[in-house]
Amino acid sequence: MPTDIHLPPKIGVSHLHIFEEEVFCRKTINNINHYTPNK
């Protein structure tokens, strides 16, 4: 069994929150680039 699952709650939540923010930022940037008309 991997020991990475048994992380302290604070570290696990913080890492998950940072990961979700990074994904959200990337999606937002991709949406802006996608919907911006090319000149």
C-alpha distance matrix in Angstrom:
0.0 3.8 6.4 8.9 8.7 10.1 13.3 16.7 18.4 21.3 19.5 17.4 20.6 22.7 20.6 20.6 24.3 25.1 23.4 25.3 28.5 28.2 27.7 30.7 32.8 32.2 33.1 36.2 37.4 36.9 38.9 41.7 42.0 42.0 44.7 46.8 49.7 50.3 53.6
3.8 0.0 3.8 5.5 6.5 8.4 10.7 14.4 16.3 18.8 16.5 14.5 18.0 19.7 17.4 17.7 21.4 21.9 20.2 22.5 25.5 24.9 24.8 27.8 29.7 29.2 30.4 33.3 34.3 34.1 36.3 38.8 39.1 39.4 42.1 44.0 47.0 47.4 50.7
6.4 3.8 0.0 3.8 5.4 5.6 7.8 11.3 13.8 16.1 13.9 12.6 16.2 17.8 15.9 16.8 20.3 20.8 19.8 22.2 24.9 24.7 25.1 27.9 29.6 29.5 30.9 33.6 34.6 34.8 37.0 39.2 39.7 40.3 42.9 44.6 47.8 48.3 51.5
8.9 5.5 3.8 0.0 3.8 5.5 6.0 9.8 11.8 13.7 11.1 9.5 13.1 14.4 12.3 13.2 16.7 17.1 16.0 18.5 21.1 20.9 21.3 24.1 25.8 25.8 27.3 29.9 30.9 31.2 33.3 35.5 36.1 36.7 39.3 41.0 44.2 44.7 47.9
8.7 6.5 5.4 3.8 0.0 3.8 5.7 9.1 10.2 12.9 11.2 8.7 11.9 14.2 12.5 12.5 16.1 17.3 16.1 17.9 20.9 21.2 21.3 23.8 25.9 26.1 27.1 29.7 31.1 31.3 33.1 35.5 36.3 36.8 39.1 41.0 44.3 45.2 48.4
10.1 8.4 5.6 5.5 3.8 0.0 3.8 6.7 8.6 11.5 10.4 8.9 12.2 14.4 13.5 14.1 17.2 18.5 18.2 20.0 22.6 23.3 23.8 26.0 28.0 28.6 29.7 32.0 33.5 34.1 35.8 38.0 39.0 39.6 41.8 43.6 47.0 47.9 51.1
13.3 10.7 7.8 6.0 5.7 3.8 0.0 3.8 6.2 8.3 6.7 6.0 9.5 11.0 10.5 11.7 14.5 15.6 15.7 17.8 20.0 20.7 21.7 23.8 25.5 26.4 27.8 29.8 31.2 32.1 33.8 35.8 36.9 37.8 39.9 41.5 45.0 45.9 48.9
16.7 14.4 11.3 9.8 9.1 6.7 3.8 0.0 3.8 5.6 5.5 6.2 8.6 10.1 10.9 12.3 14.3 15.7 16.7 18.4 20.2 21.4 22.7 24.3 26.0 27.3 28.7 30.3 31.9 33.2 34.7 36.4 37.8 38.9 40.7 42.2 45.8 46.9 49.8
18.4 16.3 13.8 11.8 10.2 8.6 6.2 3.8 0.0 3.8 5.6 5.1 6.0 8.4 9.9 10.5 12.0 14.1 15.2 16.3 18.1 19.9 21.0 22.1 24.1 25.7 26.8 28.2 30.1 31.4 32.6 34.3 36.0 37.0 38.5 40.2 43.9 45.2 48.1
21.3 18.8 16.1 13.7 12.9 11.5 8.3 5.6 3.8 0.0 3.8 5.5 5.3 6.0 8.5 9.9 10.4 12.1 14.1 15.3 16.3 18.2 19.9 20.9 22.3 24.3 25.7 26.7 28.4 30.1 31.3 32.7 34.5 35.8 37.2 38.6 42.3 43.6 46.4
19.5 16.5 13.9 11.1 11.2 10.4 6.7 5.5 5.6 3.8 0.0 3.8 5.6 5.2 6.1 8.5 9.8 10.5 12.1 14.2 15.3 16.5 18.3 19.8 21.0 22.6 24.3 25.6 27.0 28.5 30.2 31.6 33.0 34.3 36.1 37.4 41.0 42.0 44.8
17.4 14.5 12.6 9.5 8.7 8.9 6.0 6.2 5.1 5.5 3.8 0.0 3.8 5.5 5.3 6.1 8.6 10.0 10.6 12.3 14.3 15.5 16.6 18.2 20.0 21.2 22.6 24.3 25.9 27.0 28.5 30.3 31.7 32.7 34.5 36.2 39.7 40.8 43.8
20.6 18.0 16.2 13.1 11.9 12.2 9.5 8.6 6.0 5.3 5.6 3.8 0.0 3.8 5.5 5.1 6.0 8.6 9.8 10.4 12.2 14.2 15.3 16.2 18.2 19.9 20.9 22.2 24.2 25.6 26.7 28.4 30.1 31.1 32.6 34.3 37.9 39.3 42.2
22.7 19.7 17.8 14.4 14.2 14.4 11.0 10.1 8.4 6.0 5.2 5.5 3.8 0.0 3.8 5.4 5.0 6.1 8.5 9.9 10.5 12.3 14.3 15.2 16.4 18.4 19.9 20.9 22.5 24.3 25.6 26.9 28.6 30.0 31.5 32.8 36.5 37.7 40.4
20.6 17.4 15.9 12.3 12.5 13.5 10.5 10.9 9.9 8.5 6.1 5.3 5.5 3.8 0.0 3.8 5.4 5.1 6.1 8.6 9.9 10.6 12.3 14.2 15.3 16.6 18.4 19.9 21.2 22.5 24.3 25.8 27.0 28.4 30.3 31.6 35.2 36.1 38.9
20.6 17.7 16.8 13.2 12.5 14.1 11.7 12.3 10.5 9.9 8.5 6.1 5.1 5.4 3.8 0.0 3.8 5.5 5.0 6.1 8.6 9.9 10.6 12.2 14.2 15.4 16.5 18.2 20.0 21.0 22.4 24.3 25.8 26.6 28.4 30.1 33.7 34.9 37.9
24.3 21.4 20.3 16.7 16.1 17.2 14.5 14.3 12.0 10.4 9.8 8.6 6.0 5.0 5.4 3.8 0.0 3.8 5.4 5.1 6.2 8.6 9.9 10.4 12.2 14.3 15.3 16.3 18.3 19.9 20.9 22.5 24.3 25.4 26.8 28.3 32.0 33.5 36.3
25.1 21.9 20.8 17.1 17.3 18.5 15.6 15.7 14.1 12.1 10.5 10.0 8.6 6.1 5.1 5.5 3.8 0.0 3.8 5.5 5.1 6.2 8.7 9.8 10.5 12.3 14.3 15.2 16.5 18.3 19.9 21.1 22.6 24.1 25.8 26.9 30.6 31.6 34.4
23.4 20.2 19.8 16.0 16.1 18.2 15.7 16.7 15.2 14.1 12.1 10.6 9.8 8.5 6.1 5.0 5.4 3.8 0.0 3.8 5.5 5.1 6.3 8.6 9.9 10.7 12.4 14.2 15.5 16.5 18.4 20.1 21.2 22.3 24.4 25.8 29.3 30.3 33.3
25.3 22.5 22.2 18.5 17.9 20.0 17.8 18.4 16.3 15.3 14.2 12.3 10.4 9.9 8.6 6.1 5.1 5.5 3.8 0.0 3.8 5.4 5.1 6.0 8.5 9.9 10.5 12.1 14.2 15.2 16.3 18.3 19.9 20.7 22.3 24.1 27.7 29.1 32.1
28.5 25.5 24.9 21.1 20.9 22.6 20.0 20.2 18.1 16.3 15.3 14.3 12.2 10.5 9.9 8.6 6.2 5.1 5.5 3.8 0.0 3.8 5.5 5.0 6.1 8.6 9.8 10.4 12.2 14.1 15.2 16.4 18.2 19.6 21.0 22.3 26.0 27.4 30.2
28.2 24.9 24.7 20.9 21.2 23.3 20.7 21.4 19.9 18.2 16.5 15.5 14.2 12.3 10.6 9.9 8.6 6.2 5.1 5.4 3.8 0.0 3.8 5.4 5.1 6.2 8.7 9.9 10.6 12.2 14.2 15.4 16.5 18.1 20.0 21.1 24.7 25.6 28.4
27.7 24.8 25.1 21.3 21.3 23.8 21.7 22.7 21.0 19.9 18.3 16.6 15.3 14.3 12.3 10.6 9.9 8.7 6.3 5.1 5.5 3.8 0.0 3.8 5.5 5.1 6.2 8.6 9.9 10.5 12.2 14.3 15.3 16.2 18.2 19.9 23.3 24.4 27.6
30.7 27.8 27.9 24.1 23.8 26.0 23.8 24.3 22.1 20.9 19.8 18.2 16.2 15.2 14.2 12.2 10.4 9.8 8.6 6.0 5.0 5.4 3.8 0.0 3.8 5.5 5.1 6.1 8.6 9.8 10.5 12.3 14.2 15.1 16.4 18.1 21.8 23.4 26.4
32.8 29.7 29.6 25.8 25.9 28.0 25.5 26.0 24.1 22.3 21.0 20.0 18.2 16.4 15.3 14.2 12.2 10.5 9.9 8.5 6.1 5.1 5.5 3.8 0.0 3.8 5.5 5.1 6.2 8.5 9.8 10.6 12.3 14.0 15.4 16.4 20.1 21.3 24.1
32.2 29.2 29.5 25.8 26.1 28.6 26.4 27.3 25.7 24.3 22.6 21.2 19.9 18.4 16.6 15.4 14.3 12.3 10.7 9.9 8.6 6.2 5.1 5.5 3.8 0.0 3.8 5.4 5.1 6.1 8.6 9.9 10.5 12.0 14.2 15.3 18.7 19.6 22.6
33.1 30.4 30.9 27.3 27.1 29.7 27.8 28.7 26.8 25.7 24.3 22.6 20.9 19.9 18.4 16.5 15.3 14.3 12.4 10.5 9.8 8.7 6.2 5.1 5.5 3.8 0.0 3.8 5.5 5.0 6.1 8.6 9.8 10.2 12.1 14.0 17.4 18.8 22.1
36.2 33.3 33.6 29.9 29.7 32.0 29.8 30.3 28.2 26.7 25.6 24.3 22.2 20.9 19.9 18.2 16.3 15.2 14.2 12.1 10.4 9.9 8.6 6.1 5.1 5.4 3.8 0.0 3.8 5.4 5.1 6.2 8.6 9.7 10.6 12.1 15.8 17.6 20.5
37.4 34.3 34.6 30.9 31.1 33.5 31.2 31.9 30.1 28.4 27.0 25.9 24.2 22.5 21.2 20.0 18.3 16.5 15.5 14.2 12.2 10.6 9.9 8.6 6.2 5.1 5.5 3.8 0.0 3.8 5.4 5.1 6.1 8.5 10.0 10.5 14.1 15.2 18.0
36.9 34.1 34.8 31.2 31.3 34.1 32.1 33.2 31.4 30.1 28.5 27.0 25.6 24.3 22.5 21.0 19.9 18.3 16.5 15.2 14.1 12.2 10.5 9.8 8.5 6.1 5.0 5.4 3.8 0.0 3.8 5.5 5.1 5.9 8.6 9.9 13.0 14.0 17.3
38.9 36.3 37.0 33.3 33.1 35.8 33.8 34.7 32.6 31.3 30.2 28.5 26.7 25.6 24.3 22.4 20.9 19.9 18.4 16.3 15.2 14.2 12.2 10.5 9.8 8.6 6.1 5.1 5.4 3.8 0.0 3.8 5.5 5.0 6.0 8.3 11.6 13.6 16.9
41.7 38.8 39.2 35.5 35.5 38.0 35.8 36.4 34.3 32.7 31.6 30.3 28.4 26.9 25.8 24.3 22.5 21.1 20.1 18.3 16.4 15.4 14.3 12.3 10.6 9.9 8.6 6.2 5.1 5.5 3.8 0.0 3.8 5.4 5.4 5.9 9.7 11.6 14.5
42.0 39.1 39.7 36.1 36.3 39.0 36.9 37.8 36.0 34.5 33.0 31.7 30.1 28.6 27.0 25.8 24.3 22.6 21.2 19.9 18.2 16.5 15.3 14.2 12.3 10.5 9.8 8.6 6.1 5.1 5.5 3.8 0.0 3.8 5.7 5.3 8.3 9.2 12.3
42.0 39.4 40.3 36.7 36.8 39.6 37.8 38.9 37.0 35.8 34.3 32.7 31.1 30.0 28.4 26.6 25.4 24.1 22.3 20.7 19.6 18.1 16.2 15.1 14.0 12.0 10.2 9.7 8.5 5.9 5.0 5.4 3.8 0.0 3.8 5.6 7.8 9.3 12.9
44.7 42.1 42.9 39.3 39.1 41.8 39.9 40.7 38.5 37.2 36.1 34.5 32.6 31.5 30.3 28.4 26.8 25.8 24.4 22.3 21.0 20.0 18.2 16.4 15.4 14.2 12.1 10.6 10.0 8.6 6.0 5.4 5.7 3.8 0.0 3.8 6.2 9.1 12.3
46.8 44.0 44.6 41.0 41.0 43.6 41.5 42.2 40.2 38.6 37.4 36.2 34.3 32.8 31.6 30.1 28.3 26.9 25.8 24.1 22.3 21.1 19.9 18.1 16.4 15.3 14.0 12.1 10.5 9.9 8.3 5.9 5.3 5.6 3.8 0.0 3.8 6.4 9.1
49.7 47.0 47.8 44.2 44.3 47.0 45.0 45.8 43.9 42.3 41.0 39.7 37.9 36.5 35.2 33.7 32.0 30.6 29.3 27.7 26.0 24.7 23.3 21.8 20.1 18.7 17.4 15.8 14.1 13.0 11.6 9.7 8.3 7.8 6.2 3.8 0.0 3.8 6.3
50.3 47.4 48.3 44.7 45.2 47.9 45.9 46.9 45.2 43.6 42.0 40.8 39.3 37.7 36.1 34.9 33.5 31.6 30.3 29.1 27.4 25.6 24.4 23.4 21.3 19.6 18.8 17.6 15.2 14.0 13.6 11.6 9.2 9.3 9.1 6.4 3.8 0.0 3.8
53.6 50.7 51.5 47.9 48.4 51.1 48.9 49.8 48.1 46.4 44.8 43.8 42.2 40.4 38.9 37.9 36.3 34.4 33.3 32.1 30.2 28.4 27.6 26.4 24.1 22.6 22.1 20.5 18.0 17.3 16.9 14.5 12.3 12.9 12.3 9.1 6.3 3.8 0.0
